[in-house]
Amino acid sequence: RAAWLFELSCNRNHPAGCARLANLYRDGAGVERNLERAAELFQQACDLGNAAGCFGLGLAYDAGDGVERHVWCGAFNMASGDVVRMLRAYEAIKDYKS
């Protein structure tokens, strides 16, 4: 049931839904394990600005899970996830101070 709900969410370009669905495919939890599909979903989540998606994609590149292993892409995407988190934190603090 969770996979179905995350699929609906992802199809509506909700980045967290894509990242969570990617985790299910990566782990084979409630769906058949499919590392290629997981990497595609992590990419979609990252493109939509989801830090967990960027980080998951980075881990996939680093390990070669569902994508060709590329350490530099892995490091870049993992760092991108941290940058997204930092920018969100900055925006939250800036809004709070206003």
Accessible surface in RSA format (square Angstrom, percent):
REM  Atomic radii and reference values for relative SASA: ProtOr
REM  Chains: A
REM  Algorithm: Lee & Richards
REM  Probe-radius: 1.40
REM  Slices: 20
REM RES _ NUM      All-atoms   Total-Side   Main-Chain    Non-polar    All polar
REM                ABS   REL    ABS   REL    ABS   REL    ABS   REL    ABS   REL
RES ARG A   1   209.03  87.8 158.49  80.8  50.54 120.3  73.31 100.2 135.72  82.3
RES ALA A   2    52.12  47.9  43.71  67.5   8.41  19.1  47.28  66.6   4.84  12.8
RES ALA A   3    17.27  15.9  14.86  22.9   2.40   5.5  14.95  21.1   2.31   6.1
RES TRP A   4   142.93  57.4 136.22  65.9   6.71  15.8 117.36  62.6  25.58  41.5
RES LEU A   5    78.73  43.8  74.37  53.2   4.35  10.9  74.42  52.3   4.31  11.6
RES PHE A   6    50.73  25.4  50.73  31.4   0.00   0.0  50.73  30.8   0.00   0.0
RES GLU A   7    51.09  29.3  51.09  38.7   0.00   0.0  27.78  53.7  23.31  19.0
RES LEU A   8    61.27  34.1  61.27  43.8   0.00   0.0  61.27  43.0   0.00   0.0
RES SER A   9    29.97  25.3  22.15  29.6   7.82  18.0  24.24  51.6   5.73   8.0
RES CYS A  10     3.06   2.3   3.06   3.4   0.00   0.0   0.13   0.3   2.93   3.2
RES ASN A  11   101.12  69.7  69.74  67.4  31.38  75.6  24.80  59.7  76.32  73.8
RES ARG A  12   175.85  73.8 147.66  75.3  28.19  67.1  67.88  92.8 107.98  65.4
RES ASN A  13    90.69  62.5  79.15  76.5  11.54  27.8  12.41  29.9  78.28  75.7
RES HIS A  14    95.25  52.1  92.85  64.5   2.40   6.1  64.71  66.7  30.54  35.5
RES PRO A  15    33.12  24.1  33.12  30.2   0.00   0.0  33.12  27.3   0.00   0.0
RES ALA A  16    24.28  22.3  23.70  36.6   0.58   1.3  24.28  34.2   0.00   0.0
RES GLY A  17     2.39   3.0   0.00   N/A   2.39   3.0   2.21   6.1   0.18   0.4
RES CYS A  18     0.00   0.0   0.00   0.0   0.00   0.0   0.00   0.0   0.00   0.0
RES ALA A  19     3.67   3.4   3.67   5.7   0.00   0.0   3.67   5.2   0.00   0.0
RES ARG A  20   129.53  54.4 128.08  65.3   1.45   3.5  25.07  34.3 104.45  63.3
RES LEU A  21     0.97   0.5   0.97   0.7   0.00   0.0   0.97   0.7   0.00   0.0
RES ALA A  22     0.00   0.0   0.00   0.0   0.00   0.0   0.00   0.0   0.00   0.0
RES ASN A  23    48.67  33.6  48.55  46.9   0.11   0.3  11.78  28.3  36.89  35.7
RES LEU A  24    30.87  17.2  30.87  22.1   0.00   0.0  30.87  21.7   0.00   0.0
RES TYR A  25    39.93  18.6  39.93  22.7   0.00   0.0  10.60   8.0  29.33  36.2
RES ARG A  26    75.26  31.6  74.40  37.9   0.86   2.0  32.10  43.9  43.17  26.2
RES ASP A  27    85.84  60.1  56.38  56.1  29.46  69.7  22.10  52.0  63.74  63.6
RES GLY A  28    30.66  37.8   0.00   N/A  30.66  37.8   4.38  12.0  26.27  58.8
RES ALA A  29    47.12  43.3  36.40  56.2  10.72  24.4  45.63  64.3   1.49   4.0
RES GLY A  30    81.83 100.9   0.00   N/A  81.83 100.9  43.26 118.7  38.57  86.4
RES VAL A  31    34.60  22.8  17.96  16.3  16.65  40.1  28.87  25.1   5.73  15.5
RES GLU A  32   154.30  88.6 135.36 102.4  18.95  45.1  58.61 113.4  95.69  78.1
RES ARG A  33   143.48  60.2 122.50  62.4  20.99  50.0  43.40  59.3 100.08  60.7
RES ASN A  34    59.40  41.0  54.64  52.8   4.76  11.5  10.76  25.9  48.64  47.0
RES LEU A  35    40.23  22.4  37.17  26.6   3.06   7.7  37.18  26.1   3.05   8.2
RES GLU A  36   105.19  60.4 103.93  78.6   1.26   3.0  46.61  90.2  58.58  47.8
RES ARG A  37    70.61  29.6  68.58  35.0   2.03   4.8  22.81  31.2  47.80  29.0
RES ALA A  38     2.72   2.5   2.72   4.2   0.00   0.0   2.72   3.8   0.00   0.0
RES ALA A  39     3.47   3.2   2.03   3.1   1.44   3.3   2.45   3.5   1.02   2.7
RES GLU A  40   103.08  59.2  92.17  69.7  10.91  26.0  44.40  85.9  58.67  47.9
RES LEU A  41     0.58   0.3   0.58   0.4   0.00   0.0   0.58   0.4   0.00   0.0
RES PHE A  42     5.23   2.6   5.23   3.2   0.00   0.0   5.23   3.2   0.00   0.0
RES GLN A  43    69.21  38.7  69.21  50.6   0.00   0.0  33.48  71.3  35.72  27.1
RES GLN A  44    58.29  32.6  55.17  40.3   3.12   7.4  23.98  51.0  34.31  26.0
RES ALA A  45     0.00   0.0   0.00   0.0   0.00   0.0   0.00   0.0   0.00   0.0
RES CYS A  46    20.95  15.8  13.22  14.7   7.73  18.2   0.00   0.0  20.95  22.6
RES ASP A  47   105.97  74.2  68.79  68.5  37.18  87.9  31.39  73.9  74.58  74.4
RES LEU A  48    68.89  38.4  44.07  31.5  24.82  62.4  49.39  34.7  19.50  52.5
RES GLY A  49    25.49  31.4   0.00   N/A  25.49  31.4  25.10  68.9   0.39   0.9
RES ASN A  50    17.38  12.0  17.38  16.8   0.00   0.0   0.00   0.0  17.38  16.8
RES ALA A  51     5.07   4.7   4.46   6.9   0.61   1.4   4.46   6.3   0.61   1.6
RES ALA A  52    50.83  46.7  43.91  67.8   6.92  15.7  45.27  63.8   5.56  14.7
RES GLY A  53     0.00   0.0   0.00   N/A   0.00   0.0   0.00   0.0   0.00   0.0
RES CYS A  54     2.75   2.1   2.75   3.1   0.00   0.0   0.00   0.0   2.75   3.0
RES PHE A  55    72.13  36.1  72.13  44.7   0.00   0.0  72.13  43.7   0.00   0.0
RES GLY A  56     5.45   6.7   0.00   N/A   5.45   6.7   3.93  10.8   1.52   3.4
RES LEU A  57     3.06   1.7   3.06   2.2   0.00   0.0   3.06   2.1   0.00   0.0
RES GLY A  58     0.00   0.0   0.00   N/A   0.00   0.0   0.00   0.0   0.00   0.0
RES LEU A  59    75.99  42.3  73.73  52.7   2.25   5.7  73.96  51.9   2.03   5.5
RES ALA A  60     8.74   8.0   5.53   8.5   3.20   7.3   8.07  11.4   0.67   1.8
RES TYR A  61    49.26  23.0  49.26  28.0   0.00   0.0  13.41  10.1  35.85  44.2
RES ASP A  62    49.19  34.5  48.20  48.0   0.99   2.3   0.76   1.8  48.43  48.3
RES ALA A  63    60.03  55.2  32.08  49.5  27.95  63.6  39.58  55.7  20.46  54.2
RES GLY A  64    28.37  35.0   0.00   N/A  28.37  35.0   4.37  12.0  24.00  53.8
RES ASP A  65    49.58  34.7  47.99  47.8   1.59   3.8   3.84   9.0  45.74  45.6
RES GLY A  66    21.37  26.3   0.00   N/A  21.37  26.3   5.00  13.7  16.37  36.7
RES VAL A  67    38.88  25.6  21.63  19.6  17.25  41.6  32.84  28.5   6.05  16.4
RES GLU A  68   153.55  88.2 135.05 102.2  18.51  44.1  59.33 114.8  94.22  76.9
RES ARG A  69   144.37  60.6 123.96  63.2  20.41  48.6  45.03  61.5  99.34  60.2
RES HIS A  70    84.90  46.4  80.39  55.9   4.51  11.5  55.12  56.8  29.79  34.7
RES VAL A  71    72.41  47.6  67.54  61.1   4.87  11.7  67.54  58.7   4.87  13.2
RES TRP A  72   199.72  80.1 197.13  95.4   2.59   6.1 168.07  89.6  31.65  51.3
RES CYS A  73    45.17  34.2  42.14  47.0   3.03   7.1   2.87   7.3  42.30  45.6
RES GLY A  74     0.00   0.0   0.00   N/A   0.00   0.0   0.00   0.0   0.00   0.0
RES ALA A  75    45.66  42.0  39.66  61.2   6.00  13.6  41.85  58.9   3.80  10.1
RES PHE A  76   141.15  70.6 134.89  83.5   6.26  16.3 140.52  85.2   0.63   1.8
RES ASN A  77    16.91  11.7  16.91  16.3   0.00   0.0   0.00   0.0  16.91  16.3
RES MET A  78    40.54  21.0  40.33  26.7   0.21   0.5  29.68  25.2  10.86  14.4
RES ALA A  79    53.45  49.1  48.41  74.7   5.04  11.5  52.35  73.7   1.10   2.9
RES SER A  80    23.81  20.1  19.67  26.2   4.14   9.5  16.92  36.0   6.90   9.7
RES GLY A  81     0.00   0.0   0.00   N/A   0.00   0.0   0.00   0.0   0.00   0.0
RES ASP A  82    67.43  47.2  66.56  66.3   0.86   2.0  20.46  48.2  46.96  46.8
RES VAL A  83    68.92  45.4  68.92  62.4   0.00   0.0  68.92  59.9   0.00   0.0
RES VAL A  84    31.77  20.9  31.01  28.1   0.75   1.8  31.65  27.5   0.11   0.3
RES ARG A  85   110.60  46.4 103.91  53.0   6.69  15.9  54.77  74.9  55.82  33.8
RES MET A  86   121.04  62.7 113.49  75.1   7.54  18.0  76.98  65.5  44.05  58.4
RES LEU A  87   105.78  58.9 105.58  75.5   0.20   0.5 105.78  74.3   0.00   0.0
RES ARG A  88   125.52  52.7 118.72  60.5   6.80  16.2  61.87  84.6  63.65  38.6
RES ALA A  89    51.73  47.6  42.84  66.1   8.89  20.2  50.83  71.6   0.91   2.4
RES TYR A  90   125.35  58.5 121.99  69.4   3.36   8.7  89.56  67.3  35.79  44.1
RES GLU A  91    77.32  44.4  77.32  58.5   0.00   0.0  39.73  76.8  37.60  30.7
RES ALA A  92    62.00  57.0  49.42  76.3  12.58  28.6  57.06  80.4   4.94  13.1
RES ILE A  93    94.85  54.0  93.40  69.6   1.45   3.5  94.85  68.3   0.00   0.0
RES LYS A  94    91.97  44.9  86.61  53.1   5.36  12.8  52.70  47.4  39.27  41.8
RES ASP A  95    95.78  67.1  80.72  80.3  15.06  35.6  28.58  67.3  67.20  67.0
RES TYR A  96   193.42  90.3 168.76  96.0  24.66  64.2 129.08  97.0  64.34  79.3
RES LYS A  97   165.52  80.7 130.29  79.9  35.23  83.9  82.74  74.5  82.77  88.2
RES SER A  98   123.24 104.1  55.93  74.6  67.31 155.1  71.07 151.3  52.17  73.1
END  Absolute sums over single chains surface
CHAIN  1 A     6136.9       5258.4        878.5       3524.9       2612.0
END  Absolute sums over all chains
TOTAL          6136.9       5258.4        878.5       3524.9       2612.0
